[in-house]
Amino acid sequence: MLSSKLLFYTITVSTLLFIVSSLFFLQRSDSSFTSSLVRKLILPRTDIKNEKTDAKPVSCGVLKVFMYDLPSEFHFGLLNWHKKGSETWPSVKNVSTVPSYPGGLNRQHSVEYWLTLDLLASETPEVKRPCSAMRVKSSKEADIVFVPFFSSLSYNRKSKLSGNETTSVDRLLQERLVEFLKSRDEWKRFGGKDHLIVAHHPNSLLYARNSLGSAMFVLSDFGRYPSSIANLEKDVIVPYVHVVKTVSNNESAPFEKRPVLAYFQGAIYRKDVNEKDVHFAFGTVRGNGTKQTGKGMASSKFCLNIAGDTPSSNRLFDSVVSHCVPVIISDQIELPFEDTLDYSGFSVFVHSSEAVKKGFLVSLLRGVTEDQWKKKWERLKEVVRYFEYRFPSQSGDSVDMIWSAVSHKLASLQFHVHRKN
């Protein structure tokens, strides 16, 4: 034991002498390699604070987006915006001077407008917005290439012949767009697979979609596309812009203050609904109909969302912002943000074959208890923000969610590119 203690004391003293002699050596020779090495080994770090202070700030934006500077007739020119001098884009520093999008039913397909504004805002420090996406000047450093063509607005405003025209302005714009993209090195690099094109109106991009089908599309559904051109593997389904006014959580009527069991108003005729608390009527949301529809939905427990000439419709999103539990009757529907949202938590799904059976639907809805309905209603109030388009965009709104969905799709794109390489 004595020899063990002696060995321990000897090692301890030797170590202390080594440290003291090293410190003395450092003071005498501060520039040698040995000094630098020993200093790193035994002295406390005094430069950590400076490293944090001097570090370059992390750039804003998870998704890096290169946006083509297309002529104004492809985007804000369709909103009657006229550029001044050499400018390509309107200033977005002041929200009050940003060109407005037309209201009514045109607005429900205005997705490309909100995404373009958000990218312009990403390089405008005065505009406060989430860091979900940022515009970059070089396509080589971009994750995705955005094509700022307001295709839905072009269809709504320029698809009909005017005067002596033999070809619509909408078709001419699409032909010019195809010619432009096919000539670009950015398109040639991956055959357009890393390009993002918005075609939210079911009839938009009608002539160019086959030529540009390798790109990632932003769509309302796949109802009018062959699977070779549009599919869930590469494309993104996003919400319509709702038409009715959003009901605030504080003003949302509870179960007992919603006298209507089920509400539907649209271009579908039904004559066999004789229930007093069921509103099933033919009508549109044009004019004052929008306000009446909003009131009807906000006073109903369930809102029917029936597939028409396309699998999706704006009624689903009007239902959500009215806190009226959606009843989705569309077997082939693709829903926005399903990688994030579980629609079963705030919706009711019914097979089309069941819904047409006499009395089935009303009986099903009457069987939903107040507690079951309340859970869906509470969840509705939580998810409303995902279906709001805003400028400036906000964390968790539709614009933010779209960029997130695009980011998720990029993993599949990169996989296929790497395999090909």
Secondary structure, 3 states (H helix, E strand, C coil): CHHHHHHHHHHHHHHHHHHHHHHHHHHHCCCCHHHHHHHHHHCCCCCHHHHHHHCCCCCCCCEEEEECCCCHHHCHHHHCCCCCCCCCCCCCCCHHHCCCCCCHHHHHHCHHHHHHHHHHHHCCCCCCCCCCEEEECCHHHCCEEEECCCHHHHHHHHCCCCCCCCCCHHHHHHHHHHHHHHHCHHHHHHCCCCEEEECCCCCCCCCCCCCCCCCEEEECCCCCCCCCCCCCCCCEECCCCCCCCCCCHHHCCCHHHCCEEEEEEECCCCCCCCCCCEEEEECCCCCCHHHHHHHHHHCEEEEEEECCCCCCCCHHHHHHHCCCEEEEECCCCCCCCCCCCCHHHCCEECCHHHHCCCCHHHHHHHCCCHHHHHHHHHHHHHHHHHHCCCCCCCCCCHHHHHHHHHHHHHHHHHHHHHHHC
